[in-house]
């Protein structure tokens, strides 16, 4: 490829290297220059431009990006059309990303012009999420280099989640409150939901190996395909209650401990070919921990070996633990807390569902759960705290649909005045020390805790990211996270609108997080509900 400045009269057939403004508008970099483009530039006084010219054996950046993306894409991967030398790869279904690290490294070492970046190995992904991107750096790449990179072959795939039947065993001691066990079950159900897995039974038993063994046997007979055991006290040895119970049930303990913090005290076992996880105490918290890493792989049908677990140390320090109970103190594990910014969640659930022509859409159900509960559970499972749910129309029924969830209800008596009134009600209910709030719409069932956490992770007001906006293919959607500095302006918005005008007014403070189709998919009509597999739950 030839690259450099040329007189405008000699630029025909070249690719414009840098955007150039002219009287009629803007010619962007990457534009093929023809007679019309040259005339427009000449009329504006341009006499010289920098262009790239492809030579024999060169492949244009877009063609090269798409060819390589299709070469590496394996099962469960969708390749988007290329643009500006880039081709993005997306998950076709929810699951776990499986990446051949060695293959990706070989591609990136083929030629500096060729790059490919992926999400971390074994990342849990939802349908539509971007999992990798191929970017060709210059306007063209040598066909020989491209061929060598593409020859590496399929190296990225998504192992889809399977709708597994899960059995839960929870041991009890006098020091362990029933409310802790109730919350543990709720959080586990929320963790299983994105995978389509379900809890088919829970056994609450005494804290003995024999009781654990008997509970596992009952759940196995009931058809469980995966077993999760929460001990009332931390596991400190392979002869301790939980691992001993697995062995007493006829199973085996394959590994105790993992180099992931939080998550150190995990037990990996098996009953025949059925996996058993002895959950660490941190799995009683909604925050991501080593338990999630192992659980998600198993839910996707991927084998987890002792070698896999021992290889998780690099990147395994998930957060600084300020304090935790000593393993030998016994009793219920204390939830770890992380220092840093306090981000709350506001779930807007006050609308009248006027486009549903009768039913209150937030009481409609998908998979047996009301829409409003799906949204609230996602917020509860995320790193946002507290979770405020703003109610309005049919507030009592909406509140009933949220029974048992650790959320705060904020009623908006002026809900008929539109979205802005609910925003004000939610902002007024926030704790004074909240550094920010992520605002969610209760009619977007595709938004899960992982997506909310990705939005929260991008929040960095000190670094210029005071507003974090979700996007789908570059288009803005929901949820949106707002720094507390914008709360007064949000509260001053009028009418049936959110903060769109403020996002435009503070463009320099906006960070975007690509979430895929879920960021734009809401339930407005009966047709939307049916397309999402839902049914009317209220009249």
N, C-alpha and C positions, 0 to 999 in steps of 0.2 A: 504494500500500500504506500502510495506517495502522499505526503502531508506537508502543507506549508502555504504561505501567502502567494497569491497570484493576482494579476490585474483582473478587474471585474470582467473585462471583455473575453478573458480566457478561462472563465470559471464554469462555463456550461458543462454539464455532466458530472460536476463535482458534488461532494457532500459538504454542506456548510458546517464548519467546525465550531463556530460560536454564534450565538443568537445575535441578530442585527436588527435594530429598529429602523423603520422607514416611515415615510409620510402616511402610508396606508395601513400601518400596523407593525407587526413583528414577524420576521422570519426566524424560526427557531433552529437551533443547532440540530443537525441530522437531516435537514431538508435537502432533497436533491434539487440542484439548481438548473432550471430550464430558462427559456427565453423570457417568460413572463416574470420569473423571480429576478432575473438579471435586470430587466427593464425597470422593475419597481425599485430596486436598489440604486440603479443609475439615476433615476428621477429624484432621489433623495440626496444625491451628491456622493454616494459611495464609489470609490475608485478601485479599492482592493479588498479582497476577502481571503480568509484562510479556509482551504478546502482539503478534503481527503479524496483520493482517487483510488479505486480498487484496481488491482492488477491481476494478471492471470494467476490462478491458484488461491485467490482471496475469497473468503465467504463473508457476506454482509453480516453485521452484528446481529440483526434480528433472526435471520435464518440460522446462524450459528447457535444462538442462545436456545432456540426452539429445538434444534437437532440434538443438542447435548441434553436438554431437559428431558426429551422423550427417551433418550438412550438410558438415562439413569433411573427413570421412573419405574417403579415396580408396582405390585398389587396395591390397590387402594389409593392410588395417586392420580390426580387430575392435573394436566399441564395447561396453563393459560396461554393464549396467543401472546407473542412477543411484542415488546415495545421498548424503544430506545436501548436496544441491546440487552434486554432483560426478559427472562421467562420465569414466571413463578409457578411453583408446584403446591397443590393444595390437597388436603385429606378429603377423600370421597365419603368417608364415614368416620364416626368416632372410634378411637382406638389408641394404640401406642405406636409411636414412630420408631421404626427399626432402621438404623443407619449402619452401613459398612464404613467405619471410620477410615480404615486403610484405603478403601477405594476412593473416598472423597479426598483424602490427602494426595493420592496419586494424580487425580484430576487436577487439583490445584497446583501441583508441581510440574504439570505438563508444559505450560506456557504462561508467563505472567499476564497475558491477555485474557486468559480463561479463569474464571472464578466460580465457585459454587459454595453457598453457605446454607447451613441447615439449623433447625432447632436442636437442642441437646438430644443425645441418644436416649431413647426410651421415654421421651416426653409424651405426656398424655394429651391428646388433641381431640377437638370436636370436629364434626363435619364442616368442611369449608375453610378450616384454618390453614393459613399458609405455613408450610413445613420446610420449604427450601426455596432458594432463588438462584438462578444461573445468571451471571452478568458478564458480558463481554466488554472489556475495558475500552479498546479503541473501536473505530467504526467498522473494522473488519479483522478477521483472523485467518491465518494460513490454514488451508484445508487439511494439510498434513497434520498440524497440531490438533485441529478439531477431531480428526479421525482417531488419533491416538487417545485423546481424552474420552471420546465416545466409546471406544473399544473396551473401556473398563466395565461397561455394562450396568445392569440394574443394581443399584446400590442403596436405594431409598424405597421403603415400603411402609404401609400402615397395617399393623395387625389389628383387625377389627375386634372390638369388645364383643363378648359373648354373653347372652342372657343367662348367666349361671344362677343356680339355686344355692343360697348361702345359709349356713347354720351358725348361730352365735351362742357361745357359752360364756357366761359371766359368773365368776366365783364371788362369794360374799364373805365379809367379815363385819363384826359389829361396828367398826369405825367407818364403814363405807355406806353413805346415804343412798337410799333408793333413787333420789333425784339424780345422782351421778350416773347410776345405771340407766335411768330413763334417757338422759342426755346422750350417753354413749350409744344407745341404740339408735336414737334419732340421727346422730351424726354419721353413724355407719350406713344407715339407709340412704342418707344424702350422698355419701361417697359412692354407693353402689349405683345410684340412679342414672348417672351419665352413661354407664356401661350397659344399662338395661338389665342389670342383675337385681335380684330381689332376696330379701330375707324371708326364709320359709319357716323359721322357728327360732326361738330364744330359750335357752335353758339357764335359769339362775340357780346355782347350786352352792353348796358349802365349799370352803377353800381347802379341798383335799384332792389328792391324785385320783382316788377311787371315784369321787363324785364327778370329776372332769371326764374320766374314762366312760362312765355310764352315760353322761350327757352326750358325748361324742357318738356313742353307739346309737342312742335314740335318734339323733339328728341324721346319722348315716342311714338308718332304716327309713327315715322320712323322705329321703331322696336328696339330701344336701350333696353338692359337688365341691364345695369349698367350705372350710371350717375356720372360724376366727374365735380365739379364746382370749378374753380379757381377764387377767388375774387381779384379785383384790390387792395383791402385794407384788412388788417388782420381782422379776426372775433374776436370781443371782448365781444359779448353778444348773447343770443339766439334770441334777437329781431333785430340783425344786418342783413345786406342785404342778405347774403347767406342763413342762416337758415330761415329767414322770407320768402325768395323766395321759399324754399322747401315747407313750410307750405301753401303759397299762391297757389302752384301748386296742392294742395290737399294731400300733403304728411305730414310726421311727422319728427320731430327732436328727435332722440333717445339719443344722447349724444353729448356734446360739450366739447372739451378738452381731452387730453390724457397725462398720465405720462411718455411720451417718448420725449426726447430732442436730436435732433431737431424733431419736429412734434407736439408740444403742442397744436397748434390751429387748430386741426382737428375737423370736424363736421361729425357725422354719422347720416344719415337720411334714409328715405325710401319713395318711391311712391308706395303704396300698398305693394306688395311683392318684389319690385325691389329696390335694394340698391342705395343710393346716398352718395357720399363722398364729403364733402366740404374740398378741399385740403388745407393744410397749405402752407405757402410761401416756406418752404424748399423743397417742392415737385417740385419746378422749377429747382432744382439742381439735377445732376445725382447721388450725394452721397446718400447712404442708409439713410433712416429716417423712422419715424413712419408711414408715408403714405404708404411706401412699405409693411410694416407688415400687414396693414389692407387690402390694395389692393390685395395682393397675396392670402390671405385667401378667399376673396370674389371671386376671379378668379377661385379658386379651389372648389367653391360651399360650403364653410364652413360658417356657421352662425357666425356673429360677434355681440356680445351683449355688452351693457354697462358694465356688469361685466367683460367680456373679456378684454375690454379696460382698465378699472381701475386696472386690475391685471397685467399690463405690466410694472409697475414701477421698479421692481427689474430687472436690466439689461437694463433698458430703457434709461440710460445715454449713448448715442452712441458716443458722442465726446464732447470735450470741445469747447464751442462757444466763440470765441474771441470777436466778436462784432456782433450786429444785430440791425436793426432799431427798435425803440420803436413802439408798436402796434398802437398808436394813431397818428403816424406821417403820415400815409397814404402812397400812392404811391406804387411802385413796391417793393416787398421784396428784400433785398440784399442777395446774396448767401453767406452762411456761409463758412468760410474757416477753415482749421485745421492746427495747427502747426505741425512740424515734417519734415520728409524727403520728398524731391520732386522727384517723380518718373514719368518719361515721358513714352510714348509708341511709338514704331517704328513698323509700319505695312509695311511689305515687299510685294510690289505689282508691281514688275518690270519685272518678268519673262516672257518668250516667250511662255509658255504653249506648249512646243514641243510635249508632250505626248498626247495632245488632237487632234493631226493630223489636224490642221487647225484653229479652233476657238480659240479666247483668252478666257480662262476659267474664268478669273476674271470678264468678262462682262456677263457670263452666269448667269441666275437668279434662285433663289429658293424662292418660294412664292412671285414672282414679284420683288424681290430685287437682284441686282447684288451681286456676291460673295464678291467683294471688299467693297461694301457698308455695307454688313452684318458685316464684320470684323471691319471696321472703326467705325460703330455705337457702337459695343461692347466696343471698346476702349474709345470712347467718353463718354459712359455711366459709365465707370469705374472711379476709383479714380486717374487714370493716367492723367497727364497734363504737357505739351501739347501733342497732338497726331500728330506724323509725319507719313505721308504716302509716301513711296518711290516709284516713278513711273519709268517706263522704256519703255517697249514695249507698243505701242498704248497709250502713256501717255495722249494725249488729250482726248481720249474716257474714259479712266479710271478716269481722273479728272472730266469729265462731270458726271460720275456715282456717284461722291461724292459731287455733287453740293448741297450747303446749309449746309453741315456739318462743324462744327468748327474744321477743321484739317489744318495742314500745309503740302503742297506738296513739296517734295524734289526730283527733277528729277535726275536719274542716267543715264547719257549718255553712260556709260560703262557696261550697264546691261548684254550684251552678254558675259561678262567675268565671270558671275556666281554670286552666292548668296553673296559671300564675298564683291563684289563691292557695292551691295545694302546696306549691313551692314555699310560700310564706309560712304556712302552717308547719311544714317540715323543718324549715330553718329555725323557727321559733322554738321547736322542741329539742334542738341540738344542745348538747352540753357546752358550756361556755369555753371549755378548753379544746374544743375540736379544731384541728388545724385545717381540716377540709371535709368535704362530704361528697360521696359519689351518689348521683341521682339516678334512680332506676325506674323504668316504667313497668308496672305490674302485668302488662299484657304482652311481654316478650319472653316466652318460655324457653327460648334457645340460649339465653344468657345464663351461664353457670358461674360457680364460685371461682374457677380458674380464670375465667375472663375478667371478672371483677378484680381479682388480684393482679392481673397484668396491667389493668388500668391504674391500680394503686401503686404498683411498682414504678410506673412512669412519672408519678407525681414528685416534682422536685422544684418547689417554688423558688428556692434559693438559686437554682440553676436556670431559671427562666421558664420552667414548666409548671405554671400555676393553674392551668386549665388543661385537663386531659380528655380528649375526645375520641370515642370509638369510631372506627371507620370500617367500611366494606368496599374493597377495591378503590380506595381513595375517596369514596363518598362518606360524609359524616353521618353518624347514627347515634345510638345510645348503648350504654350509659355514658354520662359525662361527670367528671370529677372536678369540683370547684374548690380552690383555696378559700380560706375564710376571709381573705381580703376582699373577695367579690360578693360576700353574703349580702351586704347592704344594697348593692346594685341589683342582685337577684330578687331581693325582697321588694324592690321598687318596680319590678316589671308588672305590667297590667295586661289583662285580657287572657285569651286562651292560647298563650304561647309560653315557651320556656325561655331559655337563655340564648337563643340563636343570635340575637342582635349583639349581645355582650361578647359572644365568641368572635364575631366579626370586629367588634370595637377593640378587642384585646388580642388581636392576631399574633402579636409578638410573644404572647405568654402561652400560646397553645401548643401542646404536644399531641400527636396522633398515635393511636394504637390500633393496628389492624386486627379485627376480631372475626372477619368473614361475614357471611350472610346473616348470622344471628343478630348482628348489630342493627340490621334494618328490618328484621322480620317481626312485625307485631300482629296481634289479633284484633281486627276491627269489625269484621263482618262474619256472618254465619259461614260463608264460603271459606274465609281464612281459618276459622276454627275447624271445619271439616278437613281442610287440607293438612292441618297439623295433627289430625287424628283425635280431635277432641269432641266432646259431646256437651250439650247444654246441661249445666248443673243447677241453674236457677231459672225462675220464670219472671 
